[in-house]
Structure formats: C-alpha cells, structure tokens
C-alpha cells in the first residue's frame, strides 16, 4: 500500500508541475508527500541504532530539505544544492559502513569519467559564482554512486546481493536525474523536464531506501 501511495503522489506531483508550472502549492505539497513516503518506507527497515540506517535516514531527511528549497528555483538553488550535497555525503557514509571507500577502483574511475564529461558539457553555462559549489556537488554525487557500485560488487554471491543491487541502481539513477536537471538549467531547456527528472529522482530514492534490509518479524 505504501508503494502505491508513493507512486500516486509522485505521479500527481509530476502532473501538477506539468499542468500548472507556475503554481507552487499543489506541486510542492505533493513533492514533499512523495519524498516523505520514501522516508516512511525506509523507517521500519534496518536495525535501530545501526550506523548505516542512521546515515541513510539522514540522507533522506536532507533530501527532503533539498526538495523544499528547490521549490524556489532561483533563491533556493544554492541551499538546495547544499542540502543534497550533504545528503550524498550521508549516503556515502552509509555505504562505507560495510565496504571500504573505493574498494573497487574501476567503479570510481568510470563515474569520474562520466561526471567529468557532464561537467565539461555544462561548464560554459554554469555561472562563475556557482562553479565551486557545482564541482563539489558533482564530486560527492559521483563518489556516492561509485560507492554503491563497490558495495554491490562486494555483496555478489551473498545474501545481501539483491539489496546492494538496488542501491547501485539507485545511485546510477540519481546521477542521471541530476545530470538531466543540470542540463535543463545550465545548457538547454528540456521539453517537459519534470517528466524525465522527477521519475528518475524518486526511483533513485526509493531504491536507496529499499537497500536497507527488512527487520525480522
């Protein structure tokens, strides 16, 4: 039931944004609801007091703050960027609890090349005042995504492989969503941008939240 409620909230948020792009109220309320349902999905998972669970929930909470800030695309962009940067750092902490940082160097090399290519494409359109924050954000995002891939590789042929796979796919989708968002903002406006950015964003968050194991009954 929670998943259905989440899907309905996310779909309604996207539809309201496309139908009334200048009206913040329905879109903002539904956006907060959708991310709140991701947090509700994660909350009963993992063991209470587990460092990975605490860090992952912190990342989701910071993401919710970022969602709220980005309801104001101009004034809220930098606070939103900071909130999501901290969210990715929290996720990075979560996914280094059981696997050391950069345990699989090829994943970090691949994500570094991908992030560098995205930055190179967008760089001319990034205002000088935002270049340092944007670079810091991209580094944190790429490191988080790469670390989820490291955790997945480490979990192969173990009982936790399916959970680790969810996180790895979520990390990749987060990079895709933010690349689309950055392209829309700093390069060329995407037609019906919300139709591409928001589904990949919420899929990423749901998968990352789902990487926590269910508690024993």
PAZAPA-4460 file (N, C-alpha, C; in steps of 0.05 Angstrom, whole numbers, plus 32768, in hexadecimal, padded with zeros to 4 digits):
% residues 217
    n_x    n_y    n_z   ca_x   ca_y   ca_z    c_x    c_y    c_z   seq   type   mol
   8010   7FE8   8000   8000   8000   8000   8011   8019   8000     1      X     A
   8027   8018   800F   8039   8030   8010   8044   8036   7FF5     2      X     A
   804C   8021   7FE7   8058   8025   7FCC   8043   8031   7FB9     3      X     A
   802A   8027   7FBB   8015   8033   7FA9   8011   8050   7FB0     4      X     A
   8010   8057   7FCA   800C   8073   7FD2   8023   8084   7FC8     5      X     A
   803B   8079   7FCA   8053   8088   7FC0   8051   808C   7FA2     6      X     A
   804A   8078   7F93   8047   807B   7F76   8032   808F   7F6F     7      X     A
   801C   808E   7F7D   8006   80A2   7F77   800F   80BE   7F7D     8      X     A
   801C   80C2   7F94   8026   80DD   7F9C   803A   80E7   7F88     9      X     A
   804D   80D6   7F80   8061   80DE   7F6C   8055   80E5   7F51    10      X     A
   8042   80D4   7F48   8035   80D9   7F2E   8025   80F3   7F30    11      X     A
   8017   80F8   7F46   8007   8110   7F49   8019   8129   7F4A    12      X     A
   8030   8126   7F57   8043   813D   7F58   804D   8144   7F3C    13      X     A
   8054   8130   7F2D   805E   8135   7F12   8047   8141   7F01    14      X     A
   8030   8136   7F03   8019   8140   7EF3   8013   815D   7EFA    15      X     A
   8013   8163   7F14   800C   817F   7F1C   8021   8193   7F13    16      X     A
   803B   818A   7F13   8050   819C   7F0A   804E   81A1   7EEC    17      X     A
   8047   818C   7EDD   8044   8190   7EC0   802B   81A0   7EB9    18      X     A
   8016   819D   7EC9   7FFD   81AB   7EC3   7FFD   81C7   7ECC    19      X     A
   8009   81CC   7EE4   8009   81E7   7EEF   8026   81EE   7EF8    20      X     A
   8038   81F2   7EE5   8054   81F6   7EEC   805A   820E   7EFE    21      X     A
   8048   8222   7EFE   804D   8239   7F0E   803F   8238   7F29    22      X     A
   8031   8222   7F2F   8022   8220   7F48   8031   820E   7F5B    23      X     A
   803C   8219   7F70   804D   820A   7F82   803E   81F7   7F95    24      X     A
   8026   81FF   7F9D   8018   81F2   7FB3   8012   81D4   7FAE    25      X     A
   8003   81CD   7F99   7FFE   81B0   7F96   8017   81A0   7F91    26      X     A
   8029   81AB   7F80   8041   819C   7F79   8053   8199   7F92    27      X     A
   8056   81AF   7FA1   8067   81AE   7FB9   805D   819A   7FCE    28      X     A
   8043   819B   7FD3   8037   8189   7FE6   803A   816C   7FDE    29      X     A
   8035   8166   7FC4   8038   814B   7FBB   8055   8141   7FB9    30      X     A
   8067   8154   7FB3   8083   814D   7FB2   808D   8145   7FCE    31      X     A
   8086   8155   7FE2   808D   814F   7FFE   8080   8135   8007    32      X     A
   8068   8130   7FFF   805A   8117   8006   8068   80FF   7FFA    33      X     A
   8070   8101   7FE1   807D   80EA   7FD4   8098   80E3   7FE2    34      X     A
   80A8   80F7   7FE7   80C1   80F2   7FF5   80BD   80E9   8011    35      X     A
   80A8   80F4   801E   80A1   80EB   8039   8099   80CE   803A    36      X     A
   808C   80C5   8025   8085   80A8   8023   809D   8096   801F    37      X     A
   80B1   80A1   8012   80CB   8092   8010   80D7   808E   802C    38      X     A
   80D6   80A4   803B   80E1   80A2   8057   80D0   808F   8067    39      X     A
   80B6   808F   8064   80A4   807D   8072   80AB   8060   806A    40      X     A
   80B2   805C   8051   80BA   8041   8047   80D4   8038   8055    41      X     A
   80E7   804A   8058   8101   8043   8063   8100   803F   8081    42      X     A
   80EE   804E   808E   80EF   8050   80AC   80EE   8034   80BA    43      X     A
   80DC   8022   80B2   80DA   8009   80C0   80EF   7FF4   80B7    44      X     A
   8101   7FFC   80A5   8115   7FE9   809A   812F   7FED   80A9    45      X     A
   8141   7FD9   80A8   815A   7FDB   80B7   8156   7FD8   80D5    46      X     A
   816B   7FD6   80E3   816A   7FD2   8100   816D   7FED   810E    47      X     A
   815C   7FF3   8122   815F   800C   8131   817B   800F   813C    48      X     A
   8186   8027   8138   81A0   802D   8142   81B7   8025   812F    49      X     A
   81B0   8017   8119   81C4   800E   8106   81CF   8027   80F8    50      X     A
   81EA   802A   80F7   81F5   8042   80EB   81ED   8046   80CE    51      X     A
   81EB   8031   80BF   81E3   8033   80A3   81C7   803E   80A0    52      X     A
   81B5   8033   80B1   8199   803D   80B1   8198   805A   80B8    53      X     A
   81A6   8063   80CD   81A6   807F   80D6   81AF   8091   80BF    54      X     A
   81C5   8089   80B2   81D0   809A   809D   81BD   809B   8085    55      X     A
   81B1   8084   807E   819F   8084   8067   8186   8095   806D    56      X     A
   817B   8093   8085   8164   80A4   808C   816C   80C1   808D    57      X     A
   8184   80C7   8096   818D   80E3   8095   818E   80ED   8078    58      X     A
   8197   80DC   8066   8198   80E4   804A   817C   80E9   803E    59      X     A
   8169   80D9   8046   814E   80DD   803D   8142   80F7   8049    60      X     A
   8147   80FC   8062   813E   8114   806F   814A   812D   8062    61      X     A
   8163   812C   805C   8170   8143   804E   8165   8146   8032    62      X     A
   815F   8130   8025   8152   8132   800A   8137   8140   800C    63      X     A
   8128   813A   8021   810E   8147   8024   8112   8166   8027    64      X     A
   8127   816E   8036   812D   818A   8039   8134   8196   801D    65      X     A
   8144   8187   800E   814B   8190   7FF3   8133   8192   7FE1    66      X     A
   8121   8180   7FE3   8108   8181   7FD3   80F9   819B   7FD9    67      X     A
   80F7   81A2   7FF3   80E9   81BA   7FFB   80F7   81D3   7FF0    68      X     A
   8112   81D4   7FF4   8121   81EB   7FEA   811E   81EF   7FCC    69      X     A
   811E   81D9   7FBD   811D   81DC   7FA0   8101   81E3   7F95    70      X     A
   80EE   81E5   7FA7   80D4   81F0   7F9E   80D7   820D   7F95    71      X     A
   80EC   821A   7F9F   80F3   8235   7F96   810C   8232   7F84    72      X     A
   8108   822F   7F6A   811F   8228   7F58   8136   823B   7F59    73      X     A
   8131   8255   7F5E   8147   8268   7F5F   8153   826B   7F7B    74      X     A
   8142   8276   7F8E   814C   827B   7FA9   8153   8261   7FB7    75      X     A
   8146   824B   7FB1   814A   8232   7FBF   815E   8220   7FB2    76      X     A
   816A   8228   7F9C   817C   8215   7F8E   8195   820E   7F9E    77      X     A
   81A2   8223   7FA9   81BB   821E   7FB8   81B5   820F   7FD2    78      X     A
   81A1   8217   7FE2   819A   8207   7FFA   8192   81EA   7FF2    79      X     A
   8183   81E7   7FDC   817C   81CC   7FD4   8195   81BC   7FCC    80      X     A
   81A7   81C9   7FBE   81C0   81BB   7FB6   81CF   81B2   7FCF    81      X     A
   81D1   81C4   7FE3   81DF   81BD   7FFB   81D1   81A6   800A    82      X     A
   81B6   81A6   800B   81A8   8191   8019   81AD   8176   800B    83      X     A
   81AC   8176   7FF1   81B1   815D   7FE2   81CE   8154   7FE4    84      X     A
   81E1   8167   7FE4   81FD   8160   7FE8   8200   8152   8002    85      X     A
   81F4   815C   8018   81F6   814F   8032   81E8   8134   8031    86      X     A
   81D2   8133   8022   81C4   8119   8020   81D6   8104   8013    87      X     A
   81E5   810B   7FFE   81F6   80F8   7FF1   820D   80F0   8004    88      X     A
   8217   8103   8014   822B   80FC   8027   8220   80E8   803C    89      X     A
   8207   80EC   8044   81FB   80DA   8057   81F8   80BE   804A    90      X     A
   81F0   80BD   8031   81EE   80A4   8023   8209   8097   8020    91      X     A
   821D   80A7   801B   8239   809D   8019   8241   8090   8033    92      X     A
   823B   809D   8049   8240   8091   8064   8231   8076   8066    93      X     A
   8218   8076   805E   8208   805D   8061   8215   8046   8051    94      X     A
   821E   804C   8039   8228   8036   8029   8246   8030   802D    95      X     A
   8252   803D   8040   826D   8036   8048   826E   8029   8064    96      X     A
   8257   8023   806F   8256   8015   8089   8260   7FF8   8087    97      X     A
   825A   7FEB   8070   8261   7FCF   806D   8276   7FCB   8057    98      X     A
   827A   7FDF   8047   828D   7FDC   8030   829E   7FF5   8031    99      X     A
   82B9   7FF2   8030   82CA   800A   8031   82C6   801C   8019   100      X     A
   82CC   8035   801C   82CA   8048   8006   82DB   8041   7FEF   101      X     A
   82CF   8042   7FD7   82DD   803C   7FBE   82E9   8020   7FBE   102      X     A
   82DB   800D   7FC9   82E5   7FF1   7FCA   82E8   7FE5   7FAE   103      X     A
   82D9   7FEF   7F9B   82DA   7FE6   7F7F   82E2   7FFE   7F6E   104      X     A
   82FB   8004   7F6A   8304   801C   7F5C   82F8   8020   7F40   105      X     A
   82F3   800B   7F30   82E6   800F   7F16   82CC   801E   7F18   106      X     A
   82BC   8019   7F2D   82A3   8028   7F2F   82A7   8045   7F33   107      X     A
   82BB   804D   7F43   82C1   8069   7F48   82CD   8075   7F2F   108      X     A
   82DD   8066   7F20   82E8   8071   7F07   82D2   8076   7EF3   109      X     A
   82BF   8063   7EF0   82AA   8066   7EDD   8298   807E   7EE4   110      X     A
   8290   8080   7EFD   827F   8096   7F05   828E   80B1   7F03   111      X     A
   82A8   80B1   7F08   82B7   80CA   7F06   82B7   80D3   7EE9   112      X     A
   82BB   80C0   7ED6   82BA   80C8   7EB9   829F   80D2   7EB1   113      X     A
   828A   80C5   7EBB   826F   80CD   7EB4   8269   80E9   7EBF   114      X     A
   8270   80ED   7ED9   826B   8107   7EE5   827B   811D   7ED8   115      X     A
   8294   8116   7ED1   82A4   812A   7EC3   8299   8132   7EA8   116      X     A
   828E   811E   7E9A   8282   8124   7E80   826A   8136   7E83   117      X     A
   8259   8130   7E97   8242   8141   7E9C   824A   815D   7EA3   118      X     A
   825E   8160   7EB5   8267   817B   7EBC   8272   818A   7EA4   119      X     A
   8282   817C   7E94   828E   818A   7E7C   8278   8194   7E6A   120      X     A
   8262   8184   7E67   824C   818D   7E55   823E   81A5   7E61   121      X     A
   823A   81A6   7E7B   822A   81BB   7E87   823A   81D3   7E8F   122      X     A
   8254   81D0   7E91   8265   81E5   7E9D   8261   8201   7E92   123      X     A
   825F   8205   7E78   825B   8220   7E6D   8242   822D   7E78   124      X     A
   822D   821E   7E7E   8214   822A   7E87   8212   822D   7EA5   125      X     A
   8225   8223   7EB4   8224   8226   7ED2   822E   8241   7EDA   126      X     A
   821F   8251   7EE8   8228   826C   7EF1   8241   8269   7F02   127      X     A
   8255   827C   7EFF   826E   827A   7F0E   8269   8277   7F2C   128      X     A
   8255   8284   7F37   8250   8282   7F54   8247   8267   7F5D   129      X     A
   823D   8257   7F4A   8233   823C   7F51   8247   8226   7F4A   130      X     A
   825D   822D   7F3D   826E   8217   7F33   827B   8207   7F49   131      X     A
   8284   8213   7F5E   8290   8204   7F74   827B   81F2   7F82   132      X     A
   8264   81FC   7F89   824F   81EB   7F95   8247   81D4   7F82   133      X     A
   8245   81DA   7F69   823C   81C5   7F56   8251   81AF   7F54   134      X     A
   826B   81B7   7F53   8280   81A3   7F52   8280   8192   7F6B   135      X     A
   827D   819E   7F82   827C   818F   7F9B   8265   817C   7F9B   136      X     A
   824E   8185   7F91   8237   8174   7F91   823B   815C   7F7E   137      X     A
   8245   8161   7F67   8249   814C   7F53   825D   8137   7F5E   138      X     A
   8272   8140   7F6C   8285   812D   7F78   8278   811B   7F8C   139      X     A
   8267   8127   7F9E   8259   8118   7FB3   8245   8105   7FA6   140      X     A
   8236   810E   7F92   8223   80FD   7F85   8230   80E5   7F77   141      X     A
   8245   80EB   7F68   8253   80D5   7F5A   825F   80C1   7F6D   142      X     A
   826B   80CB   7F83   8277   80B9   7F97   8262   80A8   7FA4   143      X     A
   824B   80B4   7FAA   8235   80A4   7FB6   822C   808E   7FA3   144      X     A
   8227   8095   7F89   821E   8081   7F76   8233   806B   7F72   145      X     A
   824D   8073   7F71   8262   805F   7F6E   8264   804D   7F86   146      X     A
   8260   8058   7F9D   8262   8047   7FB6   824B   8033   7FB7   147      X     A
   8233   803A   7FAD   821E   8026   7FAC   8225   800F   7F99   148      X     A
   8233   8016   7F83   823D   8001   7F71   8251   7FEF   7F7F   149      X     A
   8263   7FFB   7F8F   8276   7FEC   7F9F   8268   7FD9   7FB2   150      X     A
   8254   7FE3   7FC0   8245   7FD3   7FD3   8237   7FBC   7FC5   151      X     A
   822C   7FC1   7FAD   821F   7FAB   7F9E   8233   7F96   7F97   152      X     A
   824A   7F9E   7F8D   825E   7F8A   7F85   8267   7F79   7F9D   153      X     A
   826B   7F87   7FB4   8273   7F78   7FCC   825E   7F65   7FD6   154      X     A
   8245   7F6B   7FCF   822F   7F5A   7FD9   8227   7F43   7FC6   155      X     A
   8235   7F42   7FAF   822D   7F2D   7F9B   8231   7F11   7FA7   156      X     A
   821D   7F00   7FA0   821C   7EE5   7FAA   821A   7EE3   7FC8   157      X     A
   820E   7EF7   7FD4   8207   7EF7   7FF1   81E9   7EFC   7FF4   158      X     A
   81DF   7EF9   800C   81C3   7EFD   8011   81BB   7F1A   800D   159      X     A
   81CE   7F2C   800F   81C7   7F49   800C   81CA   7F54   7FF0   160      X     A
   81CE   7F42   7FDC   81D3   7F4C   7FC1   81BB   7F5B   7FB6   161      X     A
   81A3   7F52   7FBA   818B   7F5F   7FAE   8188   7F7B   7FBA   162      X     A
   818D   7F7E   7FD4   818B   7F98   7FE1   81A0   7FAB   7FD6   163      X     A
   81B8   7FA1   7FD3   81CE   7FB2   7FC9   81CA   7FBA   7FAC   164      X     A
   81BD   7FA8   7F9D   81B7   7FAF   7F81   81A4   7FC6   7F7F   165      X     A
   8190   7FC6   7F91   817D   7FDC   7F92   818B   7FF7   7F96   166      X     A
   819E   7FF7   7FA9   81AC   8010   7FAF   81BD   8018   7F97   167      X     A
   81CA   8005   7F8A   81DB   800C   7F72   81CA   8018   7F5C   168      X     A
   81B3   800C   7F57   81A1   8017   7F42   8197   8033   7F4B   169      X     A
   8190   8035   7F64   8188   804F   7F6F   819D   8065   7F6C   170      X     A
   81B6   805E   7F71   81CC   8071   7F6E   81CF   807A   7F51   171      X     A
   81CD   8067   7F3F   81CF   806E   7F22   81B8   807F   7F19   172      X     A
   81A0   8079   7F23   8188   808A   7F1C   818A   80A6   7F27   173      X     A
   8196   80A8   7F3F   8199   80C3   7F4B   81AC   80D4   7F3A   174      X     A
   81C1   80C8   7F30   81D3   80D6   7F1E   81C5   80DE   7F05   175      X     A
   81B5   80CC   7EFA   81A6   80D2   7EE2   8192   80E9   7EE7   176      X     A
   8183   80E8   7EFD   8170   80FD   7F03   817D   8118   7F05   177      X     A
   8193   8119   7F14   81A1   8133   7F18   81AE   813D   7EFF   178      X     A
   81B8   812A   7EEE   81C3   8133   7ED4   81AD   8140   7EC3   179      X     A
   8196   8134   7EC3   8180   8140   7EB4   8178   815B   7EBF   180      X     A
   8177   815D   7ED9   8170   8176   7EE6   8184   818C   7EDF   181      X     A
   819E   8184   7EE1   81B3   8198   7EDB   81B2   81A0   7EBD   182      X     A
   81AD   818C   7EAB   81AC   8192   7E8F   8195   81A6   7E8A   183      X     A
   817E   81A1   7E97   8167   81B3   7E93   816D   81CF   7E9D   184      X     A
   817C   81D1   7EB3   8181   81EB   7EBF   8199   81FA   7EB2   185      X     A
   81AE   81EC   7EAC   81C7   81F9   7EA3   81CD   81F6   7E85   186      X     A
   81BE   81E6   7E77   81C5   81E2   7E5B   81AD   81E9   7E49   187      X     A
   8199   81D8   7E47   8182   81DD   7E36   8169   81D2   7E45   188      X     A
   8154   81E2   7E44   813B   81D9   7E51   8131   81BF   7E45   189      X     A
   812B   81AC   7E56   8120   8192   7E4D   8101   8195   7E4A   190      X     A
   80F6   818A   7E35   80D9   818A   7E32   80CD   8178   7E48   191      X     A
   80B9   8182   7E56   80AC   8173   7E6C   80C1   8167   7E7E   192      X     A
   80D2   8179   7E89   80EA   8170   7E98   80E2   815F   7EB0   193      X     A
   80CC   8166   7EBE   80C3   8157   7ED5   80BD   813A   7ECF   194      X     A
   80B5   8135   7EB6   80AE   811A   7EAE   80C6   8107   7EAD   195      X     A
   80DE   8113   7EAC   80F7   8103   7EAB   8106   8104   7EC5   196      X     A
   8106   811C   7ED1   8117   8120   7EE9   810A   8113   7F02   197      X     A
   80F1   8118   7F06   80E5   810F   7F1F   80E1   80F0   7F21   198      X     A
   80D9   80E2   7F0C   80D7   80C5   7F0F   80F2   80B8   7F15   199      X     A
   8107   80C1   7F08   8121   80B5   7F0E   812B   80BC   7F2A   200      X     A
   8124   80D4   7F33   812B   80DD   7F4E   811D   80CC   7F63   201      X     A
   8102   80C9   7F61   80F4   80BA   7F75   80FA   809C   7F73   202      X     A
   80FF   8092   7F5B   8107   8076   7F59   8121   8071   7F68   203      X     A
   8134   8084   7F64   814D   8082   7F72   814A   8082   7F90   204      X     A
   813A   8094   7F9B   8136   8096   7FB8   8128   807C   7FC2   205      X     A
   8114   8073   7FB4   8106   805B   7FBD   8118   8043   7FBE   206      X     A
   8129   8040   7FA9   813B   8029   7FA8   8151   802B   7FBE   207      X     A
   815B   8043   7FC3   816F   8046   7FD8   8162   8040   7FF3   208      X     A
   8149   8049   7FF8   813B   8043   8011   8136   8025   8013   209      X     A
   8131   8018   7FFC   812B   7FFB   7FFC   8144   7FEA   8000   210      X     A
   815B   7FF6   8000   8174   7FE7   8004   8178   7FE0   8021   211      X     A
   8169   7FEC   8033   8169   7FE4   804F   8159   7FCA   8051   212      X     A
   8163   7FB6   8061   8155   7F9D   8063   813B   7FA0   8074   213      X     A
   8128   7F8F   806E   8110   7F8E   807E   8117   7F83   809A   214      X     A
   8109   7F8D   80AE   810E   7F83   80C9   8101   7F67   80CC   215      X     A
   810E   7F56   80DB   8102   7F3C   80E0   80E7   7F3F   80EE   216      X     A
   80D4   7F2E   80E6   80BA   7F2F   80F2   80BA   7F27   810F   217      X     A
***
